[in-house]
């Protein structure tokens, strides 16, 4: 028992050894992440095969993007807080499921346009996103570096991004290639920060919340990688 306690303390300090409890937490977190990605993919496939995707895309493209963005931000905030604070597992899974569904719906217009005007670009963007995620994850796990210093960068970056999107929507500005590149870099920083927190600091009974955080960052990167690929076609 004492040896296990010492192992967990060493792992928390970023030592190469990982305690059994932390290793189990990591396994649960990443299994939930990959399950979330699979569920997201299955929802999108179902929407497109059923023909609902076109109707959803047309409806959302005809509404002010500020309303869509505002609704998504609210759902994201509520889901993150519930998953992080809820004591019951059903509540945590409900938050994760609600967030996956919200992501799936907000992606429909972009995926619809990509499928219509740039066939094949979705799979390419997905592959690049997964490769980038794998590389960034490997950096954290191999170096065991604590990337907590990126918290401010990610926080301020997200605020600036939201302000830019709101301003572009109101004044009709075009957020071009460099904005997408900047957002991809910001999503990469978020993945580094999230992964570092999960490796070193995240409570070991919050694997659902941890998976939600990672899924949000991966989805953000995929969104802007896809936008970047579409702008080149």
C-alpha positions as CSV (number, residue, x, y, z in Angstrom):
1,X,0.0,0.0,0.0
2,X,2.8,2.4,0.9
3,X,4.7,1.5,-2.3
4,X,1.6,2.4,-4.3
5,X,1.2,5.7,-2.5
6,X,4.8,6.6,-3.3
7,X,4.4,5.6,-6.9
8,X,1.4,7.9,-7.2
9,X,3.3,10.8,-5.6
10,X,6.2,10.3,-8.1
11,X,3.8,10.2,-11.0
12,X,2.1,13.4,-9.9
13,X,5.5,15.1,-10.0
14,X,6.1,14.2,-13.6
15,X,8.5,11.4,-13.0
16,X,8.7,8.7,-15.7
17,X,6.9,6.2,-13.4
18,X,3.1,6.2,-13.6
19,X,1.2,4.9,-10.7
20,X,-1.4,2.1,-11.3
21,X,-4.3,4.4,-10.4
22,X,-3.1,7.1,-12.9
23,X,-2.5,4.5,-15.6
24,X,-6.1,3.2,-15.2
25,X,-7.4,6.8,-15.3
26,X,-5.5,7.4,-18.5
27,X,-6.8,4.2,-20.1
28,X,-10.4,5.1,-19.2
29,X,-9.9,8.7,-20.5
30,X,-8.6,7.8,-23.9
31,X,-11.0,4.9,-24.4
32,X,-13.8,7.4,-23.7
33,X,-12.2,9.9,-26.1
34,X,-12.1,7.4,-28.9
35,X,-15.6,6.3,-28.2
36,X,-16.7,9.9,-28.3
37,X,-15.1,10.4,-31.7
38,X,-16.7,7.1,-32.9
39,X,-20.1,8.2,-31.7
40,X,-19.7,11.7,-33.3
41,X,-18.8,10.0,-36.6
42,X,-21.7,7.6,-36.5
43,X,-24.1,10.5,-35.8
44,X,-22.8,12.4,-38.8
45,X,-23.1,9.3,-41.0
46,X,-26.7,8.7,-39.9
47,X,-27.6,12.4,-40.5
48,X,-26.1,12.4,-44.0
49,X,-27.5,9.0,-45.1
50,X,-31.0,9.9,-43.8
51,X,-31.0,13.2,-45.7
52,X,-31.4,15.2,-42.5
53,X,-28.0,16.7,-42.9
54,X,-29.1,18.8,-45.9
55,X,-32.2,20.1,-44.1
56,X,-30.2,20.9,-40.9
57,X,-27.4,22.6,-43.0
58,X,-29.9,24.8,-44.9
59,X,-31.7,25.8,-41.7
60,X,-28.5,26.7,-39.9
61,X,-26.9,28.5,-42.8
62,X,-30.0,30.7,-42.9
63,X,-29.7,31.7,-39.3
64,X,-27.4,34.3,-37.8
65,X,-24.1,32.4,-37.0
66,X,-24.0,34.4,-33.8
67,X,-27.1,32.5,-32.5
68,X,-25.5,29.2,-33.4
69,X,-22.2,30.2,-31.9
70,X,-23.9,31.4,-28.7
71,X,-25.9,28.3,-28.3
72,X,-22.9,26.1,-28.8
73,X,-20.8,28.1,-26.3
74,X,-23.6,27.7,-23.7
75,X,-23.9,24.0,-24.3
76,X,-20.1,23.6,-24.1
77,X,-19.9,25.6,-20.8
78,X,-22.8,23.7,-19.2
79,X,-21.5,20.3,-20.4
80,X,-17.9,21.0,-19.1
81,X,-19.2,22.1,-15.7
82,X,-21.6,19.2,-15.2
83,X,-19.0,16.6,-16.3
84,X,-16.4,18.2,-13.9
85,X,-18.6,18.6,-10.9
86,X,-21.4,16.0,-11.0
87,X,-21.0,13.2,-8.5
88,X,-23.2,10.7,-10.4
89,X,-21.9,8.9,-13.4
90,X,-25.2,9.2,-15.3
91,X,-25.0,13.0,-15.1
92,X,-21.3,13.0,-16.3
93,X,-22.2,10.7,-19.2
94,X,-25.3,12.9,-20.0
95,X,-23.0,15.9,-20.2
96,X,-20.6,14.1,-22.5
97,X,-23.4,12.8,-24.7
98,X,-25.1,16.2,-24.9
99,X,-21.8,17.8,-25.9
100,X,-21.1,15.2,-28.6
101,X,-24.6,15.7,-30.1
102,X,-24.1,19.5,-30.0
103,X,-20.7,19.2,-31.8
104,X,-22.3,16.8,-34.4
105,X,-25.1,19.3,-35.2
106,X,-22.8,22.4,-35.4
107,X,-20.5,20.5,-37.7
108,X,-23.3,19.6,-40.2
109,X,-23.2,22.8,-42.3
110,X,-19.4,22.7,-42.7
111,X,-19.4,19.0,-43.5
112,X,-22.3,19.5,-45.9
113,X,-20.5,22.2,-47.8
114,X,-17.2,20.3,-47.8
115,X,-18.9,17.2,-49.2
116,X,-20.7,19.2,-51.8
117,X,-17.8,21.4,-53.1
118,X,-14.7,19.5,-52.1
119,X,-15.3,15.8,-52.1
120,X,-12.6,13.8,-50.3
121,X,-11.4,16.7,-48.2
122,X,-13.2,15.5,-45.1
123,X,-11.2,12.3,-44.8
124,X,-8.0,14.2,-45.5
125,X,-8.7,16.7,-42.8
126,X,-9.6,14.0,-40.3
127,X,-6.4,12.1,-41.0
128,X,-4.3,15.3,-40.5
129,X,-6.1,16.1,-37.3
130,X,-5.6,12.6,-35.9
131,X,-1.9,12.6,-36.9
132,X,-1.5,16.0,-35.2
133,X,-3.3,14.9,-32.1
134,X,-1.1,11.7,-31.9
135,X,2.1,13.8,-32.3
136,X,1.1,16.3,-29.7
137,X,0.1,13.6,-27.3
138,X,3.4,11.8,-27.8
139,X,5.3,15.0,-27.0
140,X,3.6,15.2,-23.6
141,X,3.9,11.6,-22.7
142,X,7.5,11.3,-23.9
143,X,8.9,14.5,-22.3
144,X,6.5,14.4,-19.3
145,X,6.7,18.2,-19.4
146,X,4.1,20.2,-17.6
147,X,2.4,22.5,-20.1
148,X,0.4,24.4,-17.5
149,X,1.9,27.6,-18.7
150,X,-0.2,27.3,-21.8
151,X,-3.4,27.9,-19.8
152,X,-3.2,31.7,-20.3
153,X,-2.3,31.4,-23.9
154,X,-5.3,29.1,-24.6
155,X,-7.7,31.3,-22.5
156,X,-6.7,34.6,-24.0
157,X,-6.6,33.0,-27.5
158,X,-10.1,31.7,-27.2
159,X,-11.4,35.1,-26.1
160,X,-9.7,36.8,-29.0
161,X,-11.1,34.2,-31.4
162,X,-14.7,34.6,-30.2
163,X,-14.4,38.4,-30.5
164,X,-13.0,38.1,-34.0
165,X,-15.8,35.7,-35.0
166,X,-18.5,38.0,-33.5
167,X,-17.0,41.0,-35.2
168,X,-16.7,39.2,-38.6
169,X,-20.4,38.1,-38.3
170,X,-21.6,41.7,-37.5
171,X,-19.5,43.6,-40.0
172,X,-19.3,41.0,-42.7
173,X,-15.6,40.5,-42.5
174,X,-14.0,37.4,-44.1
175,X,-11.8,35.4,-41.7
176,X,-9.4,33.8,-44.1
177,X,-6.5,31.4,-44.3
178,X,-4.4,32.9,-41.6
179,X,-7.2,32.9,-39.1
180,X,-7.7,29.1,-39.7
181,X,-3.9,28.6,-39.3
182,X,-4.0,30.5,-36.0
183,X,-6.9,28.5,-34.7
184,X,-5.2,25.3,-35.6
185,X,-2.2,26.4,-33.6
186,X,-4.5,27.4,-30.7
187,X,-6.2,24.0,-30.8
188,X,-2.7,22.4,-30.7
189,X,-1.8,24.4,-27.6
190,X,-5.1,23.3,-26.1
191,X,-4.3,19.7,-26.7
192,X,-0.9,20.0,-25.1
193,X,-2.4,21.7,-22.1
194,X,-5.3,19.3,-21.8
195,X,-3.0,16.3,-22.1
196,X,-0.5,17.7,-19.6
197,X,-3.4,18.2,-17.1
198,X,-4.6,14.7,-17.7
199,X,-1.2,13.2,-17.2
200,X,-0.2,15.2,-14.1
201,X,-3.1,16.9,-12.4
202,X,-6.6,15.7,-13.3
203,X,-8.6,14.0,-10.6
204,X,-8.6,10.2,-11.2
205,X,-12.3,9.9,-10.8
206,X,-13.0,12.4,-13.6
207,X,-12.1,10.4,-16.7
208,X,-15.4,11.4,-18.4
209,X,-14.7,15.1,-17.9
210,X,-11.1,14.6,-19.1
211,X,-12.4,12.9,-22.3
212,X,-14.8,15.7,-22.9
213,X,-12.0,18.3,-22.7
214,X,-9.8,16.4,-25.1
215,X,-12.7,15.8,-27.5
216,X,-13.5,19.5,-27.6
217,X,-9.9,20.4,-28.5
218,X,-9.7,17.7,-31.1
219,X,-13.0,18.9,-32.6
220,X,-11.7,22.5,-32.7
221,X,-8.6,21.4,-34.6
222,X,-10.6,19.3,-37.0
223,X,-13.0,22.2,-37.7
224,X,-10.2,24.6,-38.7
225,X,-8.1,22.0,-40.6
226,X,-11.2,21.3,-42.6
227,X,-11.8,25.0,-43.2
228,X,-8.2,25.4,-44.3
229,X,-8.4,22.5,-46.7
230,X,-11.6,23.8,-48.2
231,X,-10.0,27.2,-48.8
232,X,-7.3,25.6,-50.9
233,X,-9.7,23.8,-53.2
